[in-house]
Amino acid sequence: MEVAGIMDVNERRTFESAFISAPNRRRFCETAVRHTAETLMLDPVLVTHLIPGQPRIAPLAAWQVGRPIPNWFYDPAFTARDQLLSAGRCIIESDMTHPGIARTPLIDIDPIQVDPCILATRTGVEFEPCDGDAMERLRQEHDTIRNILQTVEAIIVALDVEGRITLVNRKGCQLLGYQEAELIGRDWFSTCLPHDIDVAEIRAIHRNILNGDLLGSECVDNPVRTRSGAERLIAWHNNSIRDAEGRVIGSLSAGEDITERRRAERKLTDSETRYRLAFQTSPDSININRLSDGCYLDVNDGFVRLTGWSRDEVIGQRSRDIGIWHDLAVRRQLVNALARDGYCENLEACFVKKNGEIVIALMSAHLITLEGETCILSITRDITDKKRAEEALRDSEARANSILRVAPVGIGVVVRRLFMEVNDTLLRMTGYRQDELIGQSARLLYPSDAEFEFVGHEKYDQIRAQGIGTVETRWRCKDGSLINVILSSSPIDPDDFDKGVTFTAQDITARKVHEEQIRNLAYFDPLTGLPNRRLLVDRLEHALIASHRSRQYGALMMLDLDQFKAINDTLGHDVGDRLLVEAAQRMTTSVREGDTVGRLGGDEYVVILENLGTEEQAAANATEMTAEKVRFALNMPYALASAEPAHYCTSSIGLTLFRGHDTSIEVLLKQADVALYQAKGAGRNTARFFNPNMQKTIESRMALETALRQALFKGELQLFYQPQIDQNGRCFGAEALLRWRRPGHGLVAPLEFIPLAEETGLILPIGQWVMDTACAQIKAWEASERTRFLRMAVNVSARQFHQPDFVAQVQASLERYGANPHRLKLELTESVVLENAEQVVSRMNQLRALGVSFSMDDFGTGYSSLSYLKRLPLDQLKIDKSFIRDIATDPNDAAIVRAILAMSQSLGLEVVAEGIENEAQRRFLCENGCHRFQGYLLGKPKPIEEWETRPDLGADVDRTT
């Protein structure tokens, strides 16, 4: 194949002329090699010549693997030309005197410099130079094919087996936005495919084309990317390209740009979907009837709702077949309008539903053409409710006119600030007669011009913003008295305020009095008239905000009256109340006007001091001086009863400073409270500042409380299990003990966090978690023969037990995890039964009915009343470890334990001794009839992972309960 085979005639002649006249033939050959390699995609490509006088052939230029290769030589005497050609792809400059390619070794002859004939071979295939006429025919055939490809409207693209572009026609270049020379030799997949497409999938399609797995009749759609970055969707028909020997050398694809067609198809589909959706989902009734016979062709769900007829019942039927028209005259009116105009708008008609009910509807109909037939499209809206509402409105207006005259609120009409209408109630409210108000300015009812103007502006601003204006104001009645009213005004015409407004006036004078009374009850102490806790907290919050802005110190004083309880109890509550009132008055007169004195309750008072300066020491001195002034005033004698001598009552005061938001209100109150008790501890009748060292204790407690609140949700809580052992050394159960692994602190002792949980109420969610975890463990133990007989003892706090739904919570936990209730034992302390014993017994009986048993924990440390032991449905007593510790050496402890054991035996109660730490304790208990033990001697509390490896779990114990 000649190089000229890829050029037109003019290009070929230019090439030959350049080849003959090139001053630097090697540079020209290098250019020709690069062009040929990139155009024909040959590798390697060589241009060689014979070296004069030497039996060697040297390259003028060579190209391999996308780059020039270094010079190389070979001996022509030992290399047949066909062997050279079959060794790879090459281009050889040949001797013009040998137009054919001989299959003999090359000979040493001078090359002809003007020889333009370049031969190319691919993997052993040779192309012989042909005579001039044949070459010309070949060129003409090539040009004809090229012209055909350039003129067709299809996109033509040819790729080699590697996916490089070998041909692209004019249409393809126009679509892609490239010149042909810019595309030839480039990789199709990286050049012309969108970046986000799966290139591997498209390459797989190309391999299928080369392998013949994809028929030419099969159409493949995939997008292409143009030079500008736009994407177009192309429908491709593909075939493989074969050489003269039938080998696949590439693919040829003809494509059609179907981007706009697909868009149109999608739009059509969307339009049809929207129409169908609108048709089906319209709240109105829509039906299509054939004009020629009136048969229903389609109806929507709105038609079904309106008429009661289903779609299947009416399709193919006529309206008169189902008797849907109530008045046939209206139907004829519709038919005449359609015949005359082709449409009918807003025809009011009555229809008969399937169940015989009459509905009133508004109907519009148009003639349309569907599939060549003239049809009627009808849209009908049910206005039955609307018509009924209109009728009701007319009746309502008549009633309203009579109601307005006797309405309990004042009603009137004002036009341009003049009264035009007023009802009788407004006249009674103001004391005026009708002739005294009609035509008069509304200013007549207002106590001042300023208030009149304010109400007017405020009212109209609200009307403009939201259509109605509501203002609270005062009116002056005819007798000069003032009343509080709420005015609600609405324009007669929202677009023209000059037409006036209607208004209602509600007399709220009595309500205002009641509100003030309620406010006093809500924010003030009814006995002393001082601010109560709620108002104190509010004012303290404002004081903190003001302090933050000014950076000045303030102070909080908390005080109570020493020995007030004794006075109250001995002299009576009336005397005590007078003392509280007198103390409040003395404190109020002892502080500045801007300071706040309030009563927390009982004999506790709080004073808020503000604007004490920016220096801490000066603020402390001022606070101490005020506290001493208050204390001195309270120490003066009180004349509480005329016949009684004067009484004396001292006070203890706690002080703390604040500035800005550095300390919260809650902490400030706690600091003042701590300081107050420091003052009491110092002998009373004194004032003490909050000790900063106490702050650490408070902060530590608050941090512990915060961490404890999060511990449950973060999974930091864990149950440890301490074994319970009988006299034979066999484990018959375990007590679940709560532990807290606090990050950064390790295991927190139960005595540190359980009392805090009790105080803060956290014991309730924690107790529920313990119950759930214990029930889940009971169920887990059932899966093993070694543990299925074990009983679980769970401690229950008094606060948890007294929750109204405690029984339901326990039952829910048992059912949630499928635990055997006979394996659950609840341990109660004596404090549980001290409050509402009847309720305690009732709840215990309810739980016993489920199978749950009970144990009295820490027995002997409380009241240990035999009366409640007899009443409570207990199964077990646990002797407190305080009696066990010295049992072998202290006769008193030994006697107490013997008594407990004897009493338990007589009551039929099982006994477990806690805190067994040595063998002497255990031996004493065994000798005196106690056979169940718990303590470090027998096993420490451990996590379940360590606990279940105990060797004594497999013992044969009583498993009947």
Secondary structure, DSSP 8 states (H G I E B T S, - for coil): --GGGGS-HHHHHHHHHHHHH-SSHHHHHHHHHHHHHHHH--SSEEEEEE-TTSS-EEEEEEEETTEE-----B-GGG-BHHHHHHTS-EEEE--TT--S--SSB-------TT---EEEEBTTB------HHHHHHHHHHHHHHHHHHHHSSSEEEEEETTSBEEEE-HHHHHHHT--HHHHTTSBHHHHHS-TTS-HHHHHHHHHHHHHT-S-TT-EEEEEEE-TTS-EEEEEEEEEEEE-TTS-EEEEEEEEEE-HHHHHHHHHHHHHHHHHHHHHHH-SSEEEEEETTT-BEEEE-HHHHHHH---HHHHBT-BHHHHT-BS-HHHHHHHHHHHHHHSEEEEEEEEEE-TTS-EEEEEEEEEEEEETTEEEEEEEEEE-HHHHHHHHHHHHHHHHHHHHHHH-SSEEEEEETTEEEEE-HHHHHHH---HHHHTTSBGGGGSS-HHHHHHHHHHHHHHHHHHS-EEEEEEEE-TTS-EEEEEEEEEESSTT-GGG-EEEEEEE-HHHHHHHHHHHHHHHB-TTT--B-HHHHHHHHHHHHHHHHHH---EEEEEEEETTHHHHHHHH-HHHHHHHHHHHHHHHHHHS-TTSEEEEEETTEEEEEE----S-HHHHHHHHHHHHHHHHHHHHS-B---TTS--B---EEEEEEEE-TTSS-HHHHHHHHHHHHHHHHHTTSS-EEE--HHHHHHHHHHHHHHHHHHHHHHHT-EEEEEEEEEETTS-EEEEEEEEEEEETTTEEE-HHHHHHHHHHHTTHHHHHHHHHHHHHHHHHHHTTSTTTTT-EEEEE--HHHHTSTTHHHHHHHHHHHHT--GGGEEEEE-GGGGGS-HHHHHHHHHHHHHHT-EEEEEEETSS---HHHHHHS--SEEEE-HHHHTTTTT-HHHHHHHHHHHHHHHHHT-EEEEE---SHHHHHHHHHTT--EEESTTT---EEHHHHTT-TTTT-------
